[in-house]
């Protein structure tokens, strides 16, 4: 699944929960490049399968400054990647 998520991110085939995702990035002093880095170099740590909207994935990886961060996302029924939330793990 991580490869599919990475491909969608690189292709620009994604959406964000606005304003929530942006607010969460700002709260932890993250920029979108940090999200890209975490997904590109991270791994799926948890799968949340009980959501009726579809499985959510928590991806954990490094930000640009080396802090571990998490990105929670899902593949929507449309096939687009939905970036739901993000947070620093420190």
Backbone torsions as a table, in degrees:
resi	resn	phi	psi	omega
1	UNK	NA	-34.6	-178.2
2	UNK	-60.6	-36.6	179.2
3	UNK	-64.9	-40.6	178.0
4	UNK	-63.9	-42.3	178.4
5	UNK	-63.1	-44.7	179.7
6	UNK	-61.6	-43.8	180.0
7	UNK	-62.2	-42.0	179.6
8	UNK	-65.2	-39.4	178.8
9	UNK	-63.8	-48.3	-179.2
10	UNK	-62.6	-37.6	-178.6
11	UNK	-77.8	-7.5	-177.7
12	UNK	76.5	19.3	-178.2
13	UNK	-92.6	60.9	-177.2
14	UNK	-144.5	162.4	173.6
15	UNK	-133.6	163.4	176.9
16	UNK	-123.7	151.2	170.5
17	UNK	-76.8	108.7	-176.3
18	UNK	-101.3	132.9	4.6
19	UNK	-92.3	-1.3	-170.6
20	UNK	-53.2	-50.6	-175.9
21	UNK	-60.8	-43.7	-179.6
22	UNK	-65.0	-41.7	178.7
23	UNK	-62.3	-41.2	179.7
24	UNK	-67.7	-36.9	175.3
25	UNK	-61.2	-47.7	-177.7
26	UNK	-63.2	-38.9	-178.5
27	UNK	-60.2	-33.2	-179.8
28	UNK	-105.8	17.7	178.2
29	UNK	55.2	46.9	178.4
30	UNK	-108.9	152.8	172.7
31	UNK	-120.2	168.3	-175.6
32	UNK	-62.1	-29.2	177.0
33	UNK	-60.9	-32.0	176.7
34	UNK	-66.2	-39.8	179.2
35	UNK	-64.4	-45.8	178.6
36	UNK	-59.9	-42.9	-179.1
37	UNK	-65.5	-43.7	-179.0
38	UNK	-62.0	-43.1	180.0
39	UNK	-70.4	-39.7	-179.1
40	UNK	-66.0	-33.4	-174.1
41	UNK	-114.8	1.8	-174.9
42	UNK	-97.4	-168.9	178.8
43	UNK	-141.7	158.4	176.1
44	UNK	-75.3	117.0	180.0
45	UNK	-91.4	-39.1	-179.2
46	UNK	-140.9	152.2	173.4
47	UNK	-121.5	131.7	178.4
48	UNK	-108.6	100.9	-170.7
49	UNK	-94.4	-9.6	-173.8
50	UNK	-89.0	2.4	179.7
51	UNK	-77.8	124.2	-179.0
52	UNK	-64.2	-17.3	178.8
53	UNK	-83.5	-7.5	179.1
54	UNK	127.2	162.7	-178.9
55	UNK	-64.0	133.5	173.2
56	UNK	-103.2	149.3	-179.1
57	UNK	-122.5	132.1	173.1
58	UNK	-100.4	114.1	179.2
59	UNK	-102.7	129.3	179.6
60	UNK	-115.7	131.0	179.7
61	UNK	-164.2	179.2	-177.7
62	UNK	-82.3	146.0	170.0
63	UNK	-85.6	179.1	-179.8
64	UNK	-60.5	-31.0	179.7
65	UNK	-95.6	10.6	174.5
66	UNK	92.0	-7.3	178.5
67	UNK	-68.8	140.8	174.0
68	UNK	-75.0	132.9	177.3
69	UNK	-131.8	163.8	176.3
70	UNK	-121.1	146.0	174.4
71	UNK	-128.3	126.3	177.3
72	UNK	-104.6	129.5	-176.0
73	UNK	-147.4	172.1	175.6
74	UNK	-151.2	160.4	172.0
75	UNK	-96.3	119.9	-178.7
76	UNK	-74.5	165.9	178.4
77	UNK	-61.8	-22.2	176.9
78	UNK	-76.8	-11.8	-177.3
79	UNK	96.6	-10.8	179.2
80	UNK	-76.4	149.6	172.9
81	UNK	-81.0	129.8	176.6
82	UNK	-109.5	117.2	175.7
83	UNK	-86.4	114.6	-171.1
84	UNK	-93.3	-52.2	-179.8
85	UNK	-155.7	167.3	177.8
86	UNK	-149.6	154.2	179.6
87	UNK	-162.9	151.3	175.1
88	UNK	-78.3	147.1	-178.2
89	UNK	-99.8	2.1	-178.0
90	UNK	-85.4	NA	NA
